[in-house]
């Protein structure tokens, strides 16, 4: 996959529109190398899944992007990388939040039933060749006011009562992701199994919405193509963006 160190180089910015945009520009300018990390203390136009904005308080959270050359994988295997990254994020957060840290399909970090972070991976292609994965990560660290989200979101400070050094934690996060990306190179199936062990609401009844249809189903897992696998007697699979979670 990749033998370079994630976080070398480590670029620290006071403010940027989007770390993913900045990292993408580096790659297109030929000024990037695999393992480059871009951290911003204030991200003004962060990206979430499906064109949503990622809102974050200035200076209080981890907002970074990792440039990675996904050697050893083809584009059709992109969700293996997504699983490895999510697992690295989950393991990092678990060191501090200790229990009840999950990966919620398709791209969120959850503590209990509250959102603690998100991941957005964008790809740079040269023809059909997968040149770079731009891995954008936002994790709530010291923020305590989430506005309209209220109790739907949480942070490490809210969970533990402690204040954290953002840069130090960001570098620790990079090491955690590097470890799971290396694990992917050695044993893909182990990464898939470990991912499922911390999958939010696995084997539990949930409510989903597809278009105008709201229905209850059971989460079974996630395919290596990134589809949510649901149901019991009858299996259904949903692509990213096809369904959304419904919370009471």
C-alpha positions in Angstrom: 0.0 0.0 0.0 2.3 2.7 1.2 5.5 2.7 3.2 5.8 6.4 3.7 5.1 8.1 7.0 1.7 9.7 7.3 2.5 13.2 8.5 5.8 13.7 6.7 5.6 16.5 5.7 3.1 18.0 8.2 1.8 21.3 6.9 0.1 23.5 9.5 -2.1 26.4 8.4 -3.9 29.0 10.5 -6.8 29.3 8.0 -7.9 27.8 4.7 -11.1 27.3 2.9 -10.8 23.5 2.8 -7.8 21.2 3.6 -9.0 18.9 0.9 -8.9 21.7 -1.6 -5.4 22.7 -0.5 -4.1 19.2 -0.6 -5.6 18.6 -4.1 -3.9 21.8 -5.3 -0.6 20.6 -4.0 -1.0 17.3 -5.9 -2.0 19.0 -9.2 1.0 21.3 -8.9 3.3 18.4 -8.4 4.3 19.6 -5.0 2.9 16.7 -2.9 4.2 13.4 -1.8 2.4 10.4 -0.3 2.0 10.9 3.4 1.7 14.7 3.2 -0.7 16.1 5.9 -2.4 19.5 5.8 -3.8 20.7 9.1 -5.9 23.9 9.4 -6.7 25.6 12.7 -9.7 27.3 11.0 -11.4 25.8 8.0 -13.9 28.2 6.5 -15.5 25.9 3.8 -15.0 22.4 5.0 -16.6 19.6 3.0 -18.9 16.9 4.2 -20.5 14.0 2.4 -22.7 14.6 -0.7 -21.8 18.3 -1.0 -22.8 19.1 2.6 -20.6 21.6 4.5 -18.6 20.5 7.5 -19.0 23.2 10.2 -16.4 23.4 12.9 -15.4 26.0 15.5 -12.0 27.7 14.8 -9.1 26.4 16.7 -11.0 23.8 18.6 -11.0 20.6 16.5 -8.9 18.5 14.2 -9.5 19.4 10.6 -6.9 17.9 8.3 -6.3 16.1 5.0 -3.9 13.3 4.1 -2.5 12.8 0.6 -1.9 9.1 0.0 -0.8 7.2 -3.0 -2.9 4.0 -2.7 -0.3 1.6 -4.0 -1.4 -2.0 -4.1 -5.1 -1.1 -4.6 -7.1 -0.4 -7.7 -10.0 2.1 -7.8 -12.6 -0.6 -7.5 -11.1 -1.5 -4.1 -11.3 2.1 -2.8 -13.6 1.1 0.0 -10.9 -1.1 1.6 -9.0 2.1 2.1 -12.1 3.9 3.5 -12.5 1.0 6.0 -8.8 1.2 7.0 -8.9 5.0 7.5 -12.2 4.8 9.5 -10.7 2.1 11.7 -7.6 4.2 12.3 -9.8 7.1 13.3 -12.0 4.9 15.6 -8.9 3.4 17.4 -7.4 6.9 17.9 -10.6 8.3 19.4 -11.1 5.2 21.6 -7.8 5.9 23.4 -9.5 8.9 25.0 -13.2 8.2 24.9 -12.5 4.6 25.9 -15.9 2.9 25.2 -18.8 3.2 22.8 -16.8 4.6 19.8 -18.2 3.4 16.5 -18.0 3.9 12.7 -21.4 4.9 11.3 -21.9 4.1 7.6 -20.9 5.7 5.4 -18.4 8.1 6.9 -19.0 9.2 10.5 -17.3 8.7 13.8 -19.8 8.2 16.6 -19.7 8.1 20.4 -22.8 6.3 21.6 -25.5 8.0 19.5 -23.7 11.3 18.9 -21.5 12.4 16.0 -17.9 13.0 16.9 -16.3 13.3 13.5 -16.5 12.6 9.8 -14.3 11.4 6.9 -14.5 12.4 3.2 -12.2 10.7 0.7 -11.8 12.3 -2.7 -9.7 10.8 -5.5 -7.3 12.2 -8.1 -7.2 10.1 -11.2 -4.7 10.2 -14.1 -6.7 8.5 -16.9 -7.8 5.3 -15.2 -4.9 5.3 -12.8 -5.7 6.1 -9.1 -3.0 8.7 -8.4 -3.9 10.0 -5.0 -6.6 9.6 -2.3 -7.3 12.9 -0.5 -8.5 11.9 2.9 -10.3 14.7 4.7 -11.0 14.2 8.4 -12.8 16.4 10.9 -12.9 15.3 14.6 -14.5 17.2 17.4 -12.0 17.8 20.2 -12.4 20.9 22.4 -15.7 22.3 21.0 -18.6 22.3 23.4 -21.3 24.2 21.6 -22.7 22.6 18.5 -25.6 25.0 17.8 -28.5 23.4 16.1 -27.0 20.0 16.3 -27.1 20.1 20.1 -26.9 16.7 21.6 -26.6 15.1 18.2 -22.9 15.9 18.3 -20.1 15.5 20.9 -16.4 16.1 21.5 -13.6 14.7 23.5 -13.8 17.6 25.9 -17.5 16.9 26.5 -16.8 13.2 27.0 -13.8 13.4 29.2 -13.9 16.9 30.7 -10.4 17.6 29.5 -8.8 20.2 27.2 -6.5 18.8 24.4 -3.6 19.9 22.3 -4.9 19.8 18.8 -1.6 19.5 16.9 -0.4 16.7 19.2 -3.6 14.8 18.8 -3.5 15.3 15.0 -0.1 13.7 14.8 -1.2 10.8 17.0 -4.2 10.4 14.7 -1.9 10.2 11.6 0.1 7.5 13.3 -3.0 5.5 14.1 -4.2 5.7 10.4 -0.8 4.8 9.2 -0.9 1.6 11.3 -4.3 0.5 9.9 -3.3 1.4 6.3 -0.2 -0.8 6.8 -2.5 -3.5 8.2 -4.5 -3.3 5.0 -1.4 -4.1 3.0 -0.8 -7.3 5.1 -4.3 -8.6 5.6 -7.3 -7.0 4.0 -9.8 -9.4 5.5 -8.6 -8.5 9.0 -9.3 -4.9 8.4 -12.8 -5.8 7.1 -13.5 -7.9 10.2 -12.1 -5.2 12.6 -14.2 -2.6 10.8 -17.4 -4.6 11.3 -16.6 -5.2 15.0 -17.0 -1.4 15.6 -19.8 -0.8 13.0 -22.6 1.4 14.5 -25.8 -0.4 15.2 -24.7 -3.7 13.6 -27.3 -6.4 14.1 -29.7 -3.8 15.6 -33.0 -2.4 14.3 -32.7 1.0 12.7 -34.9 3.4 10.7 -33.9 4.4 7.2 -35.4 6.6 4.6 -35.2 6.0 0.8 -36.9 8.8 -1.1 -40.4 9.0 0.5 -40.2 5.6 2.1 -39.3 5.3 5.8 -38.7 1.7 6.9 -37.2 -0.3 9.8 -34.5 -2.8 9.1 -31.5 -4.5 10.7 -27.9 -3.5 9.9 -25.9 -6.5 8.8 -22.7 -5.0 7.5 -21.0 -3.1 4.8 -19.8 -4.7 1.5 -16.3 -4.1 0.2 -17.9 -1.9 -2.5 -19.2 0.3 0.3 -22.8 -0.7 0.2 -24.9 -0.9 3.4 -26.2 -4.4 3.9 -29.5 -4.6 5.7 -32.4 -7.0 6.4 -32.9 -10.4 7.9 -34.9 -12.9 5.9 -34.4 -10.7 2.8 -31.2 -8.8 2.2 -31.1 -5.3 0.8 -28.1 -3.3 -0.2 -27.8 0.4 -0.5 -25.2 2.6 -2.1 -23.9 5.8 -0.4 -26.5 8.5 -0.9 -29.3 6.1 -1.6 -30.7 6.0 2.0 -30.3 8.2 5.0 -30.7 7.4 8.7 -33.8 8.5 10.5 -33.5 9.4 14.2 -36.4 10.1 16.5 
